[in-house]
């Protein structure tokens, strides 16, 4: 919505400098027709965009390929702060009740605080307590995680899990490596190992890196387990029995040289949407669009480099259009009662706006969860059908009472942490699977998605070795807590941000050492020098009372933000 003064500028008959400035600012957003905009503003935007000057500006300056330098500059700016008088607690007036409550809490002292909750092992839901179940997106086992992977899911979830435990909420934090699928098979071919050997090797690498980063998982597991097979097959069979699984013949790329059908990640080519040259057969890393491999332009086999041909093959599909009538009311309730990041809501809405289509859930692979259906027993489940089920199976490996977490929506709050490219699988595909299975599953209440963390002026790249990876961070000699501090400081919460070595040094020296370090050190030295190292009993003045109330207000604001999973 536009303020009255701005509306009078941009909605007048004649174009002005203000029109041009506002149009240029809004162009990257309003050019996407999925963004809901009031009609007067939308009409004005279309009118401006049709003018010859604006069309020329869009072509030469504002289109995505022209914005790279500008984007890199924006990513290095500090995150915006709210203007005084909005969320700035120091500017808000204190009432006498605020002051009295703060003084009363001070007088009651530490003895009045609740005792820290130490849940028995394994951690299970407790009636009458706030039971918080936290997951971070399962990292692919086939690579060493880089800093963007770490802040995008596991570190963000870890910070929130630690907060929950400090609040005495009964908390279980679950994660593990995603080990099935084409990515593992292709990595095995590259390294001359079996898929099982690749999984064992890189699961240990992931576990070691997260241990060094002090990620406080309650259980860190893997998806190549008997529990994964049993739970995935049970959900599939329940979907099949309720009429939510379709069979269809599809056109799929077949490599004559390899004598096999090529599942998504065995194919690369040119993205049909943005022309990115190295799009995969399931998703484009540049524009984020999901792709069917046969849609790729100039496809090539990743195993032999040959040009595959299209041939028919039978597959199973999840009937998303039929499940949409269950998904829509669930989503509306989630958005009304839960905390979903803006990008998670936007991505989910764009999927639904484009219309849900049946989604193929099987692949022609050897390494995966076997399909328990005659005629399809030579196939395995698509990784994005059964990978989120890994949250359940990893919990089942942690405790035989896993259903008390995952079939208990009345007592459990579920938080999912991920990067934005994982959103549609967690907000549409996985919920549809659980809703269709109809077995009282715990579905996500709060979906927390980050934007992307870039590296300096470019992107992290596993294939090209560009960026800082978890094992490299460990070998720098910089303490894990410094890495944790900096990654959380530049966390891409509302927009893409960038890791920079220069900024890491600056933030460490100015924010961590000079500001926080000196504050703690000087206070400690003062108490040691004048009070023998112990704060003496204090007779509070009225100014002290108000200071206590200010600190209490800051703490309440901190709680409000963390409750919404905001930095």
C-alpha positions in Angstrom: 0.0 0.0 0.0 1.2 3.5 -0.8 1.0 6.4 1.7 -1.3 9.3 0.7 1.5 11.6 -0.3 3.2 9.0 -2.4 -0.1 8.0 -4.0 -0.7 11.6 -5.1 2.7 11.7 -6.8 2.6 8.4 -8.6 -1.1 8.2 -9.5 -1.4 11.7 -11.1 -2.0 12.1 -14.8 1.4 13.3 -15.8 4.6 11.3 -15.2 7.1 12.9 -12.9 10.5 12.1 -11.5 8.8 10.5 -8.5 7.1 8.1 -10.9 10.3 7.0 -12.5 12.1 6.5 -9.1 9.2 4.5 -7.7 8.8 2.5 -10.9 12.5 1.6 -11.0 12.4 0.5 -7.3 9.3 -1.6 -7.7 10.2 -3.1 -11.1 11.9 -6.3 -9.9 8.9 -7.1 -7.7 5.9 -6.0 -9.8 7.1 -7.5 -13.0 6.1 -10.9 -11.4 2.4 -11.1 -11.9 2.1 -13.5 -9.0 2.6 -10.6 -6.5 -0.8 -9.4 -5.2 -1.1 -5.6 -5.9 -4.0 -3.2 -5.7 -5.5 -2.3 -9.1 -4.6 1.4 -9.1 -0.9 0.6 -8.5 -0.9 -2.2 -11.0 -2.5 0.0 -13.7 0.0 2.7 -13.1 2.9 0.2 -13.2 1.7 -1.2 -16.5 1.3 2.2 -18.0 4.8 3.2 -16.9 6.3 0.0 -18.2 4.8 0.6 -21.7 6.5 3.9 -22.1 9.5 3.9 -24.5 11.9 5.4 -21.9 11.0 2.8 -19.2 11.2 -0.1 -21.7 14.7 1.1 -22.6 15.7 1.3 -19.0 14.4 -2.2 -18.3 16.4 -3.6 -21.2 19.6 -1.8 -20.4 19.6 -1.7 -16.6 16.8 -3.6 -14.8 16.6 -7.0 -16.3 18.2 -9.8 -14.2 21.5 -10.1 -16.2 22.0 -6.3 -15.8 21.5 -6.4 -12.0 24.4 -8.6 -11.0 26.7 -5.8 -9.8 23.9 -4.0 -8.1 22.8 -7.1 -6.4 26.3 -7.8 -5.1 26.4 -4.3 -3.7 23.1 -4.6 -2.0 24.1 -7.9 -0.4 27.0 -6.2 1.4 24.9 -3.6 3.0 23.9 -4.1 6.6 20.3 -5.4 7.2 17.7 -2.6 7.4 16.7 -1.4 10.8 13.2 -0.3 11.7 12.7 3.5 12.1 12.6 4.8 15.7 9.2 4.4 17.2 8.3 1.1 15.5 10.1 -1.9 16.9 12.7 0.2 18.8 12.0 -0.5 22.4 14.1 2.4 23.7 11.7 4.8 22.1 8.6 3.3 23.6 7.1 4.9 26.7 7.2 3.0 29.9 4.2 2.8 32.2 4.2 2.6 36.0 3.0 -1.0 35.7 6.1 -1.8 33.6 8.4 -0.3 36.2 6.6 -2.0 39.1 6.7 -5.4 37.4 10.4 -5.1 36.6 11.2 -4.1 40.2 9.1 -7.0 41.6 11.0 -9.5 39.4 14.3 -8.1 40.6 13.2 -8.3 44.3 12.1 -11.9 43.9 15.6 -12.8 42.6 16.9 -15.9 40.9 15.2 -18.2 43.4 11.9 -17.4 41.7 13.1 -18.6 38.3 11.9 -22.0 37.0 14.4 -24.8 37.2 16.0 -25.7 33.9 14.1 -28.6 32.2 16.4 -31.6 31.7 14.3 -34.0 29.7 15.0 -37.7 30.0 16.5 -39.6 27.1 15.1 -40.2 24.6 13.2 -36.9 24.5 9.5 -37.6 24.2 6.4 -35.3 24.3 5.2 -34.4 27.7 1.5 -33.7 28.4 1.0 -30.1 29.6 4.4 -28.8 28.3 5.1 -27.0 25.0 6.5 -29.8 22.8 8.6 -28.4 20.0 9.8 -30.7 17.1 12.5 -29.0 15.0 13.8 -30.3 11.6 16.4 -28.9 9.3 16.4 -29.9 5.7 18.3 -33.1 5.2 21.6 -32.3 3.4 22.5 -34.4 0.4 25.2 -36.9 1.5 27.2 -36.6 -1.8 29.1 -33.4 -1.0 30.8 -31.5 1.7 28.4 -28.7 2.9 29.4 -25.1 2.3 28.6 -22.1 4.5 25.4 -21.4 2.7 24.2 -24.9 3.4 25.1 -24.6 7.0 23.4 -21.3 7.7 20.4 -22.1 5.4 19.2 -25.0 7.6 21.3 -26.6 10.3 22.8 -23.5 12.1 19.5 -21.5 11.9 17.6 -24.5 13.4 20.3 -25.0 16.0 20.1 -21.4 17.2 16.3 -21.7 17.5 16.6 -25.1 19.3 18.9 -23.6 21.9 16.5 -20.8 22.4 13.6 -23.3 22.9 15.6 -25.2 25.5 16.4 -22.0 27.4 12.7 -21.3 27.5 12.2 -24.7 29.1 10.2 -26.0 26.1 10.4 -29.8 25.6 12.5 -29.8 22.4 13.6 -32.4 19.9 16.0 -31.4 17.1 16.2 -33.9 14.2 18.4 -34.0 11.1 20.4 -36.4 9.0 21.9 -37.1 5.6 19.6 -37.6 2.6 21.3 -40.7 1.0 19.1 -42.1 -1.8 18.7 -40.9 -5.4 20.5 -40.0 -8.5 22.9 -37.6 -6.8 24.4 -40.5 -4.8 24.6 -42.8 -7.8 26.3 -40.1 -9.9 28.8 -39.4 -7.1 29.5 -43.1 -6.7 30.3 -43.4 -10.5 32.6 -40.3 -10.2 34.6 -41.7 -7.3 34.6 -45.4 -8.4 32.7 -46.5 -5.2 29.4 -48.2 -4.5 26.5 -46.0 -3.4 26.7 -47.5 0.1 30.4 -46.6 0.3 29.7 -43.1 -0.8 27.0 -42.8 1.9 29.2 -44.1 4.6 32.1 -41.8 3.6 30.1 -38.6 3.4 27.8 -39.2 6.3 30.9 -39.3 8.5 32.1 -36.1 6.8 28.8 -34.3 7.5 28.6 -35.5 11.1 32.2 -34.4 11.8 31.6 -30.9 10.4 28.4 -30.4 12.3 30.0 -31.7 15.5 32.8 -29.1 15.0 30.3 -26.3 14.4 28.6 -27.4 17.7 25.2 -28.1 16.2 23.1 -29.5 19.0 21.2 -32.3 17.3 19.2 -34.6 19.5 19.5 -37.1 16.7 21.5 -37.0 13.5 20.7 -40.0 11.4 20.5 -41.1 7.7 17.8 -42.3 5.3 19.3 -45.6 4.2 17.7 -47.6 7.0 15.1 -50.3 7.3 12.8 -47.8 9.2 13.0 -45.5 6.2 11.8 -48.3 3.9 9.0 -49.4 6.2 7.6 -46.0 6.9 7.9 -44.8 3.2 6.2 -47.9 1.9 3.4 -47.7 4.5 2.7 -44.1 3.5 2.7 -45.1 -0.2 0.4 -48.0 0.4 -2.1 -45.8 2.4 -2.1 -43.3 -0.5 -2.6 -46.1 -3.0 -5.5 -47.6 -1.1 -7.2 -44.2 -0.9 -7.0 -43.5 -4.6 -4.2 -40.8 -4.6 -1.7 -42.7 -6.8 -2.0 -42.7 -10.6 -0.2 -44.8 -13.2 0.8 -43.3 -16.5 3.1 -43.8 -19.4 5.6 -40.9 -19.7 8.2 -40.0 -22.1 11.7 -40.3 -20.6 15.2 -39.8 -21.8 17.0 -43.1 -22.6 20.7 -43.3 -23.2 21.6 -45.9 -25.8 25.2 -45.9 -24.8 24.5 -46.6 -21.1 21.5 -48.9 -21.9 19.3 -47.3 -19.3 16.6 -44.7 -18.7 18.1 -41.5 -17.2 16.5 -40.2 -14.0 16.6 -36.5 -13.4 20.2 -35.9 -12.2 21.7 -38.2 -14.8 20.7 -35.5 -17.3 21.9 -31.9 -17.8 21.0 -29.3 -20.4 19.7 -25.8 -21.1 16.9 -24.6 -18.9 13.7 -24.1 -20.9 12.7 -21.1 -18.7 15.9 -19.0 -18.2 18.4 -20.6 -20.6 20.8 -21.6 -17.9 23.4 -23.9 -19.5 23.8 -26.4 -16.7 20.3 -27.0 -15.5 19.6 -30.5 -14.0 16.8 -32.8 -15.1 14.8 -32.0 -12.0 15.4 -28.3 -11.2 17.2 -25.3 -12.4 19.7 -23.9 -9.8 19.5 -20.5 -11.4 15.8 -19.7 -11.7 14.6 -22.4 -9.2 11.9 -23.8 -11.6 11.1 -27.5 -11.4 11.8 -29.2 -14.7 10.9 -32.5 -16.4 14.1 -33.8 -17.9 12.5 -34.1 -21.4 11.9 -30.3 -21.3 15.6 -29.6 -21.3 17.1 -28.2 -24.4 20.2 -30.0 -25.8 20.1 -32.7 -23.1 23.2 -34.8 -22.4 23.8 -37.9 -20.4 25.9 -37.1 -17.3 27.4 -40.6 -17.3 28.8 -40.8 -20.9 28.1 -37.3 -22.3 25.9 -38.8 -25.1 22.7 -37.4 -26.4 19.7 -39.4 -25.0 16.5 -40.1 -26.9 13.0 -39.9 -25.7 11.2 -43.3 -25.1 8.0 -44.3 -23.2 8.1 -45.9 -19.7 5.5 -46.5 -17.0 5.6 -44.6 -13.7 3.5 -43.8 -10.6 2.2 -40.3 -9.8 1.0 -38.6 -6.7 -2.4 -37.1 -7.6 -1.8 -33.6 -6.3 -4.9 -32.1 -8.0 -7.1 -34.6 -6.1 -5.3 -33.8 -2.8 -5.6 -30.0 -3.3 -9.0 -29.9 -1.6 -7.3 -31.2 1.5 -4.2 -29.0 1.1 -5.9 -25.7 0.7 -7.8 -25.5 4.0 -4.8 -26.9 5.8 -2.6 -24.2 4.4 -5.0 -21.4 5.2 -5.1 -22.6 8.8 -1.3 -22.9 8.9 -0.9 -19.3 7.6 -3.4 -18.0 10.1 -1.9 -19.7 13.2 1.8 -20.4 12.3 4.9 -18.5 11.5 5.8 -18.9 7.8 8.5 -16.7 6.3 7.3 -14.5 3.5 9.2 -16.3 0.8 7.7 -19.7 2.0 4.2 -18.3 1.6 5.0 -16.7 -1.8 6.6 -19.8 -3.3 3.7 -22.0 -2.1 1.1 -19.6 -3.5 2.9 -19.5 -6.8 2.8 -23.3 -7.0 -0.9 -23.3 -6.3 -1.6 -20.4 -8.6 0.0 -22.3 -11.5 -2.2 -25.3 -10.8 -1.1 -28.5 -9.1 -0.3 -31.3 -11.5 0.2 -35.0 -10.8 3.8 -35.4 -9.6 5.9 -38.5 -10.6 7.1 -40.3 -7.5 9.1 -43.1 -9.0 12.5 -43.4 -10.8 14.4 -45.9 -12.8 17.2 -46.3 -10.4 18.8 -49.0 -8.3 19.7 -46.9 -5.2 16.5 -45.9 -3.4 13.5 -47.1 -1.5 11.9 -50.0 -3.4 8.4 -49.5 -4.7 6.1 -52.2 -3.2 3.7 -52.6 -6.1 3.6 -55.3 -8.8 4.7 -54.0 -12.2 6.9 -51.4 -10.6 9.2 -53.4 -8.3 12.2 -52.6 -10.6 11.8 -48.9 -9.7 12.5 -46.8 -6.5 10.7 -43.8 -5.0 11.7 -40.3 -6.2 13.9 -38.8 -3.6 11.6 -35.8 -3.0 8.8 -38.2 -2.2 10.6 -40.2 0.5 13.4 -37.8 1.6 11.1 -35.8 3.9 9.9 -39.1 5.3 13.4 -39.3 6.6 12.5 -37.0 9.4 10.1 -39.7 10.6 12.5 -42.6 10.0 15.4 -40.9 11.7 13.2 -40.2 14.7 12.2 -43.9 14.6 15.9 -44.9 14.7 16.2 -42.6 17.7 13.3 -44.0 19.7 10.7 -46.8 19.2 8.1 -44.3 20.4 8.6 -42.0 17.4 4.8 -41.9 16.7 4.4 -39.8 19.9 6.2 -37.0 17.9 4.9 -37.7 14.4 1.3 -38.8 15.0 0.5 -36.3 17.7 -0.5 -33.0 16.1 -2.6 -32.0 19.2 0.5 -31.9 21.4 3.4 -31.2 19.1 4.5 -28.0 17.2 6.6 -28.7 14.2 9.2 -26.2 12.8 10.9 -26.9 9.4 14.1 -25.0 8.6 15.4 -24.9 5.0 16.6 -22.8 2.1 13.9 -21.5 -0.2 14.6 -24.0 -3.0 13.2 -26.8 -0.7 10.0 -25.0 0.1 7.5 -26.6 -2.4 8.5 -30.1 -1.3 7.8 -29.2 2.3 4.8 -27.0 1.8 3.0 -28.9 -1.0 4.3 -32.4 -1.8 5.1 -33.7 1.7 2.0 -32.3 3.3 -0.1 -33.8 0.5 1.4 -37.2 1.1 0.7 -37.1 4.8 -2.8 -35.6 4.4 -3.6 -38.3 1.8 -2.2 -41.1 4.0 -4.8 -40.0 6.6 -3.0 -41.4 9.7 -3.1 -38.4 12.1 0.4 -37.2 11.1 2.0 -34.2 12.7 2.3 -31.6 9.8 4.4 -28.5 9.8 3.1 -25.5 11.8 6.0 -23.1 11.1 8.0 -23.1 7.9 11.2 -21.1 8.1 13.0 -20.5 4.7 16.1 -18.5 4.1 17.2 -16.8 1.0 20.7 -17.6 -0.4 24.1 -16.9 1.1 26.5 -16.0 -1.8 30.2 -16.0 -1.8 31.9 -12.6 -2.2 30.5 -11.3 -5.5 29.4 -14.7 -6.9 27.9 -17.9 -5.8 29.1 -20.9 -3.9 29.8 -23.8 -6.3 30.4 -27.3 -5.2 31.3 -28.4 -8.7 33.8 -25.6 -9.2 35.1 -25.5 -5.6 34.2 -21.9 -5.2 33.5 -20.7 -1.6 34.2 -21.8 2.0 33.2 -25.4 2.8 32.7 -26.9 6.3 36.0 -28.8 6.4 37.9 -25.7 5.1 36.3 -23.5 7.9 37.5 -26.0 10.4 41.1 -25.9 9.0 41.4 -22.1 9.1 42.1 -22.0 12.8 39.2 -19.6 13.4 37.1 -20.8 16.3 33.7 -22.4 15.6 31.9 -19.8 17.7 33.3 -17.0 15.5 32.0 -18.7 12.4 28.6 -19.3 14.1 28.5 -15.6 15.1 29.3 -14.3 11.6 27.0 -16.6 9.7 24.1 -15.7 12.0 25.0 -12.0 11.6 24.7 -12.2 7.8 21.9 -14.8 7.8 19.9 -14.2 4.5 16.6 -13.9 6.3 14.7 -11.5 4.0 17.0 -11.2 1.0 20.2 -12.8 -0.4 23.3 -11.9 1.6 27.0 -12.5 0.9 29.9 -14.0 2.8 33.0 -11.8 2.5 36.4 -12.4 4.1 36.9 -8.7 4.7 33.5 -8.4 6.3 34.2 -11.5 8.5 37.3 -9.7 9.8 35.5 -6.4 10.3 32.5 -8.0 12.1 34.8 -10.0 14.3 37.0 -7.1 15.3 34.3 -4.4 15.6 31.2 -6.2 16.7 32.5 -9.2 18.6 35.8 -8.0 20.1 35.4 -4.2 20.4 31.7 -3.9 21.2 30.6 -7.1 23.0 34.1 -8.2 24.2 35.1 -4.9 25.6 31.7 -4.5 27.3 32.0 -7.8 29.1 35.7 -7.3 29.9 35.3 -3.8 31.3 32.3 -4.8 33.4 34.2 -7.8 34.8 37.4 -5.8 35.5 35.3 -3.1 37.3 33.6 -5.6 39.6 36.9 -7.3 40.3 38.8 -4.1 41.0 36.2 -2.4 43.3 34.0 -5.2 44.6 36.3 -8.2 45.0 34.8 -10.0 42.0 31.3 -10.2 43.3 28.4 -7.8 42.7 27.3 -6.5 46.2 23.7 -6.0 47.3 22.2 -3.0 45.7 19.9 -0.2 46.9 18.1 0.7 43.7 17.2 4.3 42.8 14.2 5.4 40.7 16.5 5.7 37.7 17.6 2.1 38.3 14.0 1.0 38.4 13.4 2.5 35.0 16.6 1.0 33.6 15.3 -2.4 34.8 12.0 -1.8 33.0 13.9 -0.8 29.8 15.9 -4.0 29.9 12.8 -6.1 30.6 11.1 -4.4 27.5 14.2 -5.3 25.4 14.0 -8.9 26.6 10.2 -9.1 25.8 11.0 -7.8 22.3 13.7 -10.4 21.9 11.2 -13.1 22.9 8.6 -11.7 20.4 11.1 -11.9 17.6 12.5 -15.3 18.5 8.9 -16.7 18.9 8.5 -15.7 15.2 11.9 -17.1 14.4 13.3 -13.7 13.4 16.8 -12.5 14.0 
